Amino acid sequence: MKISKRAQNINPSLTLSITAKAKEMKKQGLDVVSFGAGEPDFDTMAHIKDAAKQAIDEGFTKYTATSGIPPLKEAICVKLRRDNWLDFEPKEILVSTGAKQALFNIILTLVEEGNEVIIPVPYWVSYDEIVKFAGGKSVFLKTNNFKIDPQMLEKAITPKTKMLILNSPSNPTGVVYEEKELKLIAQICIKHNIIVLSDEIYEKITYGKKHHSIASINDKIKKLTIVINGVSKTYAMTGWRIGYAAGPEEVIKAATRIQDHSTSNASSISQKAALSALTGPQDHIAKMAWEYKRRRDFMVERLNRIKGIYASRPDGAFYVFANISDFYGDQIQGSLDFCTRLLEEAYVAVIPGVAFGDDRFIRLSYATGMEHIKRGLDRMEKFCEKIKK
Ligand SMILES: Cc1ncc(COP(=O)(O)O)c(C=O)c1O
């Protein structure tokens, strides 16, 4: 069978190939330490699981409206008001199968053949793939200390620019934009009428710096912004697959039509679970962030003690993006080489920066236990000593 150009154009995920290899090695009985995970290592809380069990027992197991059940959309509006100072109505919300589907729907809704989408580098792996899938062209924007430089942003805008993808807190760098930085970006987007796709999935995982949604800066930018969020990271619910988009009604309506003919509604049971997550106790969030912070501090400190590794302290998410380019030479020619050898020789799995558009770096997730982190970093230190030029 001939594979469509569209499918051929999609790159295999480097993240998945490294984690698959690590899993395979584990299966063979090898003691692999993985810093690859993009998901919390905590369990979903009991009251959320109970809500799902109750949904099953009560027969809440049928199709729902494509855009989501009304109480969940209402709860999302309450959350956006409470946490982000954003006023949305339920008709401006689309509940999807994870934030990833929400992003997919919105990009397919707004990006056309020939449109340019500005993606700051480094970026989360799926943005470029989805833009390509929609027929758009990704324009990769160089950053300053991992953040958008407003002047460089303005220079990158052409008559074909349709959208800017903003991800704060960021995967893979962990940078969190401050309100004053968002104001400058918003000004430029308003001036040039550029849509902002604001991926806020890590909003609750910050360490001292408060998350701000760019949509809350003023009404003009709100009208140009689609906010993407979900329950995966905040409530340790990655497998439940609930995310959402909030934006202008006409965009949400069109995106809902796309979802109508792909997956229809997100799982009815997961929607009930997400409702319980958003309306139930929230105190675990601070505890979770505190634990991540402890691990972050340890990991950054230990990494920087390794000669040749430079890691800045992330303000959010649960990743350290560390520069390892000092090791490059004849033996190790890039981040994929480094990661492959680290896995094969030291049994430590990390993600090569080339997957995020910057080959000088590797990404380490600290969404894993402290013992694990210590063991993995000890091994990394020995490995780095061995490969030193
Ligand atoms: C930046 C970013 N956006 C979106 C997602 C997708 O989240 P979900 O699991 O809700 O689809 C992820 C998941 O890793 C992510 O890192």
The ligand as a Tripos MOL2 file, in Angstrom:
@<TRIPOS>MOLECULE
LIG
   16    16     1     0     0
SMALL
NO_CHARGES

@<TRIPOS>ATOM
      1 C1          4.0500   21.1080   26.3350 C.3       1 LIG1
      2 C2          3.0410   20.0210   26.2910 C.ar      1 LIG1
      3 N1          1.8390   20.2910   25.7490 N.ar      1 LIG1
      4 C3          0.9020   19.3460   25.6680 C.ar      1 LIG1
      5 C4          1.1120   18.0650   26.1440 C.ar      1 LIG1
      6 C5          0.0280   17.0440   25.9830 C.3       1 LIG1
      7 O1         -0.6800   16.8100   27.1400 O.3       1 LIG1
      8 P1         -1.8160   15.7120   27.1970 P.3       1 LIG1
      9 O2         -1.2360   14.5310   27.8850 O.co2     1 LIG1
     10 O3         -2.9170   16.3320   28.0030 O.co2     1 LIG1
     11 O4         -2.2300   15.3990   25.8180 O.co2     1 LIG1
     12 C6          2.3460   17.7360   26.7060 C.ar      1 LIG1
     13 C7          2.6190   16.3770   27.1630 C.2       1 LIG1
     14 O5          3.7140   15.9400   27.3830 O.2       1 LIG1
     15 C8          3.3370   18.7470   26.7940 C.ar      1 LIG1
     16 O6          4.5440   18.4970   27.3210 O.3       1 LIG1
@<TRIPOS>BOND
     1     1     2 1
     2     2     3 ar
     3     2    15 ar
     4     3     4 ar
     5     4     5 ar
     6     5     6 1
     7     5    12 ar
     8     6     7 1
     9     7     8 1
    10     8     9 2
    11     8    10 1
    12     8    11 1
    13    12    13 1
    14    12    15 ar
    15    13    14 2
    16    15    16 1
@<TRIPOS>SUBSTRUCTURE
     1 LIG1         1 GROUP 0 **** ****
